[in-house]
Amino acid sequence: MELFLQIERIKFLNQLLLQENTGPPEALAARLGISRSKLYAILEELRDIGLEIQYSRRRQTFYFQEGSRLQLEVHIRIIKKNRASA
């Protein structure tokens, strides 16, 4: 279920970005269970959709620039056809 894993990673990354508590890139990648290069690929995808994400070397954290936020909502509903009405 790679899709659900990706969604959970993005949700967790979003939370850490909002808290400005990601840690340095290597630590963040480890927390997300991905490589550093995969982390940068995800960050680039988020930037491609318009999010402004920066990194502070002094504070050692990634963060959203003022006015940039991600709201992620995923709704999944499984609908099964009633066999009795088939």
Protein Blocks (a to p, Z undefined) as FASTA:
>chain_A
ZZlmmmmmmmmmmmmmmnopnbpfklmmmmnopafklmmmmmmmmmmnopacdddfklop
adddehiacddddddddddddfklZZ
